[in-house]
Amino acid sequence: QWGLETEWLGQKIIHKTSTESTQEIAQQAARNNAEHGTVVIADEQTNGRGRMGRAWKSAKNKGVWMSLILRPAITPAAATRLTLLTATVLADVITKQTAAAPAIKWPNDLLINHKKIAGILTEMQAEQDRTQYVIVGIGVNVNQTLYDFAAPLKQQAASIKSETGEDQPIVPLIQSLLRSFEKTYDAFIDIGFSGIKTKWETYAYRIGERIRVQTNQTVFEAVLAGIADDGALLVQTDAGETQNVYSGEISWLT
Ligand code: BTN
């Protein structure tokens, strides 16, 4: 059914026609020792989750709703770079397969025409400096028309179709995503983050512009400079210093 050309990713696929959230299915499977590379795919999610406790609308067969179970032999700090890796893979595949030109908004949003069309939710289980497993949740709005989004979302919500006018079959998108993820992940484990970092920066949304940075501790304005080797966001403060931002949200001032 899936026709994958991968070596280890998706060798086992848990497919649900409808489920609350593929993250939950993946968590459960991981706790029950599901192996590295297990993939959970749903046609529809009834309780899809986004970052910061937000909901993620996941209508039947309108998008890619999937979670990857990974067991990387790297520290939890290094594993946070998997979000940036995934965003780069998504940007690459969407650029190659569709007429859209996506941009990445740190840390995990994909935008087309300034509107969000995909998000990544990375959750991990770690014990001290050992990563037990990482679950990378990927949500891509593919074939929704504005009509498919409920009222409060309508204004900001977008899909590949709403921005390009073209329908995309879901399965080939999943095939390319998994193949490209596997290659990129293997390179990351073998040779490190630098290739991903360079690619990420070529897709980065509005680099060099003024942003507002909101972290748990502070809010400040700065210029978006790129990302660091450890996956942190690099910003240039008004005092002329370069600062690493590890978590939070950014928005543009103009
Ligand atoms: C975000 O941008 O806030 C992240 C959205 C992540 C959505 C995906 S869809 C598959 C997986 N299952 C979920 O419940 N969420 C993620």
Boltz pocket constraint, residues with backbone or C-beta under 6 A from the ligand:
constraints:
  - pocket:
      binder: B
      contacts: [[A, 20], [A, 21], [A, 22], [A, 23], [A, 45], [A, 47], [A, 48], [A, 49], [A, 50], [A, 51], [A, 52], [A, 54], [A, 56], [A, 58], [A, 64], [A, 65], [A, 66], [A, 67], [A, 108], [A, 109], [A, 118], [A, 119], [A, 120], [A, 121], [A, 137], [A, 138], [A, 139], [A, 140]]
      max_distance: 6.0
